[in-house]
Amino acid sequence: MKSQINILRQLQELVLTRDEHNQTGDGSQLDSLSDRIADLQARLEPQVKGVYDRLYKKGHVVMAAMSNGCCAACGMQVPIAQGQQVKLGQHLVTCSSCGRILFSEDDDAARNVADKGDRDDPKVGIARFSAESLMVADLGACSRDEAIAKLAGAMEEGHFISNADSLVSAAMDREAVLSTAMGEGLAFPHVRGVEGGALTLAMGVSREGVDWAGTKVNLVFLSAIPVAVSAFYLRLMSAIAQSFNKAANREAALSAKDRAALWKVLVKATRTTLK
């Protein structure tokens, strides 16, 4: 059953990636993603496929990690006996509250460890998801991997996540599925399933430009996303893209001399697009 659970996890990531591309991409990869999804679905055992199909009709997040003994999607406490079954991975175990299929969180996975007080103002705009300490005003002339590593490092140094190395590895796995570079020199690398707290966003600027799978990128937005807010992430990404599709906002970010200045640019740029 562990192999089936792994297929389900891959399947969910591909489906959510297709959702992203359908909303923010040019549509060029939709057929390829759909073919890969169909291939994985064909590898599911009939009983597992039946559970998956039933949950998929309700929403595209059909799986959730068991994090600290709770379902990461709805927060319901998992009974001890069920929790042991989730860890063993010998049977499909669903949450008694939301019905999602539970899987055991990887031991070395990055986790959100920020306290509410670590954020500037969790109730206002972009400050609900980011902070001045998560700004990197000069990524330099680095590679895609290095850019992601610098932003993940800022998250760990600011005590927002644990295990930056694990976050980088997961982000690169996601890039292997489909590049997160978009038009106007923007890239949105991200990792889903970073449980333990709220969605966290770091922003970095490269004036020289980062080679992102053949695309030149100047502004990088790295997100660590709990599974429960996977759908909201699409709105966040869309709001940021809308803000920085404007040349004036991109130029302001490229001109920021330090993290304080970059934070002011991000807050101002997203004031009207992110409520």
N, C-alpha and C positions, 0 to 999 in steps of 0.2 A: 504493500500500500504506500510505502514511502515514495516509490517511484511515481505513483499516480499523484501524490500530493505535490511532488516537484513539478510534474507536468502542469498541474492546476496553477501553481505559482507562476510558471512561465507564461501560461495562457492568460492569466489576469494581467500581467505586465504588458503583454502584446496588445490586449484589448484596450487598456488604458492609454497605451502609446498611440493606437489608432484613433482613439477619441481626441487626443491632443492634436494629432496631425489633421484630423477632420475639421477641427475648429481653428487652428492657427497655421497650418501648412498650406502648400499649394496643391495638395491632392495627388501629387506625383507618386507617392509611395503607398497609397491606399490599397491598390490591388495586391502589391507584394505583401503587405501586412495581413490582408485578409486571407491570402493563400497560406501564410505561415500559421495563422490562427486555425484555419480549417485542418491543417496537417496535425496540429496538436490535439484538436478535438477528436480526430479520428483515432488517436492513440489512447483515448480514455476508455476504460471498461464500461460496459453498458450501465451498470448500477451507478457508477460515479458520474457518467454522462447525464443520467437522469437527474441526479441531485444538482449538478452544475446548471443544466438547462432551466430547472425550476427557479434557482436563485438568480440566474442571469436575467430572467424576465422582470425581476423586481429592481435590479440595478447591476451595474458592471463591477462593483466591488463585491465579489462572492466569497472572498477569503479574508481572514484576519489573523494576525499573530496573537498568540496568548502571551500577553506582556504583564509581568508581575502578578500572574494568577488571574488576569482579567482579559476579556475580549477587547482587543485594541480598537475595534470598530464602535462598539456601543458602551464599553466600560463595565459590563456585567461581570461579576465575580464567577469564575469557573469552579464548580465543585471539585474537591480534591481528587476524587476518583476519576472524573472526566479529565482533569488536568494531567494525571498520570497516563491516561490513554493518548492524549494529545502528544505527550513527550515520546511515547513509544512509537507512535505513528503506524500502528498495525491496523487501525480502522479509521474511517472517516468520523470525526466528531464535530457536531455543529453546536453553535452557541444557542443556549436555551432561550435567549432573549431575542436576538436579531436573526438567528437561523444561519449565519454565515459559517463556512467551513473553517475550523480552527487549525492552525499549525504552530509548532513550537518555534519560538523566536531563536535565531542563531545566536550562539554564545558570544561570538565576537562582533555581532552587528553593532553599528553605531546607534546610540540612543540619545534622545533629547534629555538633557539634564538641567536645563535652565529653571531657575525659580522665577515666579512671577515678577519679583522685584528686580530681576536682571534686565528687564526691558524698560525703555524710557517711559512709555505710556501705552500699556497694552490695549487701550480702548480707542485710540485715535489713529486712523489711516494706516500707513505703512508701518508705524511703530508697533502695531499688533504682531508683526512678523519679523521685524528687523531692529537694528540699533546702530548707533554710531560706531561701536566697536566692531561691527561686521562689515565695515567699509574698507576696501583696499584701493587707495587712490592711485597706486602705480604698480601694476602687475609686471611691468617691464616687457621686454621682448622674449616671452616665454612660449613654451608649447602648450597645447590644450591640456595635457596631463598636469603640467606644472601650474597652470592657471587654476584648475580645479583644486589642486593640492594646497595652494596658497589660501584660497577661500575656505576650504575645509579646516585648514590650520587656524584661521581667524575664528571660526566657530568653536573649535576646541579650546583655544587660548582664552576666549571670552566666556568659557564655561556654559556654552549653549548645547554642545553635543559631546559625547564621549567618542573616542576612537576615530580620529580623523582619517587614518589609513584605511579603515573599513569603509568609511563614507566615500573616499576617493575610488576604491576598488568597485564599489557598487555603482557609482556614477559612471565609471568607464564601461561597465557591463551594459548600462543603459545606453550609452553612446554607441555601443556596438550594434544595438538593435536599430537605431535611427538617430542620425545627428540631430542635436538640439539647436544648431545654428539656424538663425532666421535672417530675414532681410535687414538692411540698415545697420549691419555690423553688430547684431545682438545674438547672444547665445544663452540658453536656459537649461544648463545641466541640472539634474535633480535626481533624488533618490526617494522612492516611496517606501513606507514601512518603517520610518524612523520614529519609533514610539517613545512615550514617556512625557510628552509635552506638546506644545503648539508647533505649527509650521514655522520654520526658521529660514530666513533669506539672507544671503550675503551678496554683496555687489563688488565687482572689481573692474578697474579701468586699465586698458593697455593702449597707450597712444601710438605705439609702433604697430599694433595689431597682432593678434594670435591666429596662427594657421589652424583653422577648425575644420578638419577633413576637407581641405581645399577651399574653404571660405574664410575671408578675413573678418575677424571679430575684434571689436574694440571694447564692448561692454558685456560683461559676464555676470549672470545672476544665478547663483547656486542655491538650490532649495533642498531642505530636508523635510520630508512630508509624512506626517502620520497618516495611516490608511484611512482614518475616519474623515479626513478632509481632502481626499484625492480629487473629488469633484470640484471643491472650491479652488484648488490649485489652478485649474483651467481659467477661472475668472481672474485670479491674481496675475497669472502670466499674460492674459489678454490685456489687463489694465496697464501693466508695465510696458508691454509692447506698444500699446496705443500712446502712452506717454513719451516713449523714447523713439517713436517713429518721427517725432517732430525734431527737425534739425537743431533748433535752439536748445532743446533739452540735452541732446547728444553733445553739442558743443560745450554746454555748461559743465557736463560731467567730465569731458576731456580736459577742461581747464581747471578742474578742482585740484588744489595743491596738496590737500591733506584729507584725512578721513572726516574731519568735522565739516569741511567745505562740501565733500561729496555727499555726506548725509543730508545737508541742507538742500542740495540739488535733488536728491531722491524724494525727500519729503515734499518739496515744492512741485516737482514734476508729476507726482501721483495724487496731489491734493484733490483734483477734480475727477480723476478716473477711478480712484479706489476709495470707496466710502466705508 
